[in-house]
Amino acid sequence: MKKIYAGLDVGSLSTEAVILHGDEILGYSIVATGVNTLKAAQESIEKAIKEAGIDRGSICLFVATGYGRNRVPFADKNITEITCHAKGAHFLFPKTRSVIDIGGQDSKAITMDSSGRITDFVMNDKCAAGTGRFLEVMAGALETRLEDMGRQALKAKKAVAISSMCTVFAESEVVSLIADGYRKGDIIRAITEAISQRVFQMAKRLRIEEQITLSGGVAKNRGVVEALKSCLKKKVNVPAEPQIIGALGAALYARNVDKDS
């Protein structure tokens, strides 16, 4: 009989949980982290368990990842998000050799061998540029829903120039562009292209190989995805739900640990 495992990814902006049974995802959830990481972790797990249609006692092992992984007392183990994103991406797309994860507060690029073992990685965790937080601030400046930005970027005919990638200065620049009468869609396209360029420049520090799998909430933004594809000029996989890849990797790690014990 196949056992059930749980993975939890406690991020700065959102917390995700995945319930795994063999190779099947029984349920998952995405909740806002807020100021209480433990509360978010509990809520995320409970929602995923409810969707899976199981009881909590059925779970053999809990593994936590993400920046708040050490604040989850009910987790049996914790592991870095680098490992988890690699595991999750390789599970969904076995030919993955590179992962680009664009999260709420950081972005990272990871390379791996044919077995999914990590060979190298780079990370941007010092600046909001090239992250979901940057997009969030720009959406606020444009009075646009975050989830609408990708669609509007793809509809735009041209991008205007945004010279700064510093979040504070870029926000002021966007406000000035609006005042000067530039189309909102064109500004949004410029923002998505700027983020993509920032991520691409980071990824170029590694030997990025095909296939590339995207993870993180920003991978839901089609404008950013298309701009990244244009920069990378390689095959890019986008999971059906890119935001749960870290939690999926944590659940896979739980399964592997239990097998080895």
C-alpha positions in Angstrom: 0.0 0.0 0.0 1.4 3.4 -1.0 2.0 5.9 1.8 0.9 9.5 2.0 3.4 12.4 2.4 3.1 16.2 2.9 5.3 19.0 1.6 5.1 22.6 2.9 6.7 25.6 1.3 6.6 28.6 3.7 7.5 31.6 1.6 7.6 35.3 2.4 4.4 36.1 0.6 2.6 32.8 0.2 2.6 29.3 1.7 1.9 26.2 -0.3 1.2 22.6 0.8 1.1 19.4 -1.3 -0.2 16.0 -0.3 1.4 13.2 -2.3 0.4 9.5 -2.6 2.8 7.6 -4.8 3.2 9.7 -7.9 -0.2 11.3 -7.5 -0.9 14.8 -6.0 -4.0 14.2 -3.9 -4.4 17.8 -3.0 -2.7 21.2 -2.7 -3.3 24.7 -1.4 -1.9 28.2 -1.6 -2.5 30.7 1.1 -1.1 34.1 2.0 1.7 33.9 4.6 0.9 37.1 6.4 2.7 37.9 9.6 2.1 34.5 11.3 4.1 31.8 9.5 2.9 29.0 11.8 -0.8 30.0 11.2 -0.2 30.1 7.5 1.5 26.7 7.6 -1.4 25.2 9.6 -4.0 26.7 7.3 -2.2 25.5 4.1 -1.8 22.0 5.4 -5.5 21.8 6.5 -6.8 23.0 3.2 -4.6 20.6 1.2 -5.7 17.7 3.5 -9.4 18.6 3.0 -8.9 18.7 -0.8 -7.1 15.3 -0.6 -10.0 13.8 1.3 -7.8 12.3 4.0 -7.3 12.7 7.7 -4.1 14.2 9.1 -3.1 11.0 10.8 -2.7 9.3 7.4 0.4 11.4 6.6 3.6 9.5 7.2 6.0 12.4 7.0 5.9 16.2 6.9 8.8 18.1 5.2 9.0 21.9 5.2 11.0 24.2 2.9 11.1 27.9 2.2 12.4 30.8 4.2 10.0 29.9 7.1 10.8 26.2 7.2 12.4 26.4 10.7 9.2 27.9 12.1 7.1 24.8 11.5 7.2 22.7 14.7 5.1 19.8 13.3 7.5 19.2 10.3 9.5 16.1 10.7 12.4 17.5 8.6 13.2 20.7 6.7 15.3 21.3 3.6 16.3 24.2 1.4 14.1 25.5 -1.3 16.9 25.1 -3.9 16.7 21.3 -3.5 12.9 21.2 -3.4 12.4 23.3 -6.6 14.9 21.0 -8.4 13.1 17.9 -7.2 9.6 19.2 -8.0 10.6 20.4 -11.5 12.5 17.2 -12.4 9.5 15.1 -11.2 7.1 16.9 -13.5 9.5 17.3 -16.4 12.2 14.6 -16.2 14.2 16.2 -19.0 14.6 19.4 -17.0 18.3 20.5 -16.8 17.7 24.0 -15.5 15.1 25.6 -13.2 14.3 29.3 -13.0 12.3 30.1 -9.9 10.8 33.6 -9.5 9.3 33.9 -6.1 7.8 36.7 -4.1 11.0 38.1 -2.6 13.8 36.3 -4.5 14.7 34.6 -7.7 17.1 31.8 -8.5 18.5 29.7 -11.3 19.4 26.1 -10.8 21.2 23.6 -13.0 21.0 19.8 -12.6 22.2 16.6 -14.3 20.1 13.9 -15.9 19.2 12.3 -12.6 18.0 15.6 -11.1 21.1 16.2 -8.9 21.9 19.9 -8.5 25.1 20.9 -10.2 25.0 24.7 -9.5 22.8 27.6 -8.6 22.7 31.4 -8.4 20.3 33.5 -6.3 19.0 37.0 -6.1 17.8 37.7 -2.5 19.2 41.2 -1.9 17.0 43.2 -4.2 13.3 43.1 -5.1 14.0 43.5 -8.8 13.2 40.4 -10.8 10.7 39.2 -8.1 7.0 39.0 -7.5 7.3 41.9 -5.0 8.5 44.1 -7.8 5.5 43.2 -9.9 3.2 43.8 -6.9 4.5 47.3 -6.3 4.2 48.1 -10.0 0.6 46.8 -10.1 -0.2 49.1 -7.2 1.3 52.1 -9.0 -0.7 51.3 -12.1 -3.9 50.6 -10.2 -4.0 47.2 -12.0 -4.8 43.8 -10.7 -1.7 41.7 -10.5 -3.3 38.8 -12.2 -4.3 41.0 -15.2 -0.7 42.2 -15.9 0.4 39.3 -18.1 -2.6 39.6 -20.4 -2.2 43.3 -20.7 1.5 42.9 -21.5 0.8 40.5 -24.3 -1.8 42.8 -25.8 0.6 45.8 -25.8 2.1 46.8 -29.2 5.3 48.3 -27.8 7.1 48.8 -24.6 8.3 52.1 -23.3 11.7 52.6 -21.7 12.1 52.0 -17.9 15.6 52.9 -16.9 15.6 51.8 -13.3 15.2 48.3 -11.8 15.3 49.7 -8.2 11.7 49.2 -7.0 11.5 52.7 -5.4 12.8 54.5 -8.4 11.0 52.3 -10.9 7.7 53.1 -9.1 8.3 56.8 -9.4 9.3 56.3 -13.1 6.0 54.5 -13.7 4.0 57.2 -12.1 5.7 59.8 -14.3 5.0 57.7 -17.4 1.3 57.6 -16.5 1.3 61.3 -16.0 3.0 61.8 -19.4 0.1 59.9 -21.1 1.7 56.6 -22.0 -0.6 53.6 -22.4 -0.9 51.4 -19.3 -0.4 48.3 -21.4 2.8 49.5 -22.9 4.1 50.4 -19.4 3.2 46.9 -18.2 5.0 45.3 -21.1 8.1 47.3 -20.2 7.9 46.1 -16.6 7.6 42.5 -17.6 10.5 42.8 -20.1 12.6 44.5 -17.4 11.9 41.7 -14.9 12.7 39.1 -17.6 16.0 40.8 -18.5 17.0 40.9 -14.8 16.3 37.2 -14.3 18.0 36.3 -17.6 21.2 38.2 -16.6 21.2 36.3 -13.3 20.7 33.0 -15.1 23.4 33.7 -17.6 25.9 33.3 -14.8 25.3 29.6 -15.0 25.4 27.2 -18.0 21.7 27.1 -18.6 20.7 24.1 -20.7 17.5 22.7 -22.1 15.0 21.9 -20.9 14.2 24.8 -18.6 11.3 24.6 -16.1 9.9 27.7 -14.6 8.6 27.7 -11.0 7.2 30.3 -8.6 4.2 32.5 -8.6 5.6 34.9 -11.3 5.5 32.0 -13.8 1.7 32.6 -13.8 2.4 35.9 -15.6 2.2 35.1 -19.3 3.9 38.4 -20.2 7.0 37.5 -18.1 7.0 33.9 -19.4 6.9 35.0 -23.1 9.6 37.7 -22.5 11.8 35.1 -20.8 11.4 32.6 -23.6 12.5 35.3 -26.0 15.6 35.9 -23.9 16.5 32.3 -23.3 15.8 30.9 -26.8 15.4 27.4 -25.4 12.5 25.1 -24.6 10.7 26.3 -21.5 8.3 24.2 -19.5 5.6 26.0 -17.4 3.8 23.7 -14.9 0.0 23.9 -14.6 0.5 25.3 -11.1 4.1 26.7 -10.9 3.5 28.0 -7.4 3.5 24.6 -5.7 6.8 23.2 -7.2 8.7 23.8 -3.9 6.0 22.1 -1.8 5.9 19.2 -4.3 9.7 18.8 -4.0 9.4 18.8 -0.2 6.7 16.0 -0.4 9.0 14.0 -2.8 11.9 14.4 -0.4 9.6 13.1 2.4 8.8 10.1 0.3 12.5 9.4 -0.5 13.6 9.8 3.2 10.9 7.3 4.3 12.1 4.8 1.7 15.6 5.1 2.8 14.8 4.8 6.6 
